[in-house]
C-alpha cells in the first residue's frame, strides 16, 4: 500500500522537511495560531527558495488531505505566526 511509505514531521517554526525531491500528501494545522498565521511550502531547502508551491493558513485548525504536490528541489516550510503544523510527505 502506498500509505506505508509516508513520513510525518511536526513543527511550529521554519523547517526543512526534506532536502531532496518529494511529494506533500497532507497538511494539518493541529493548533490554530494568531491572525495571519500561515505555512508557505517552498520548492527548495531554505526560506528564500522560490517558488512558493502553496500556502495554508493557520487561523483555524484544519486538515488538508489528498494534496499529492511534487517538490523537485526539496520541501521547506516557511512559517508565519504561532500555529502548529504537521506535514505528511513521501
PyMOL commands that set and color helices and strands:
alter all, ss='L'
color gray80, all
select helices_A, chain A and resi 2-5
alter helices_A, ss='H'
color red, helices_A
select strands_A, chain A and resi 7-11+15-18+22-31+38-43+52-57+62-64+69-71+75-80+84-89
alter strands_A, ss='S'
color yellow, strands_A
deselect
rebuild
show_as cartoon
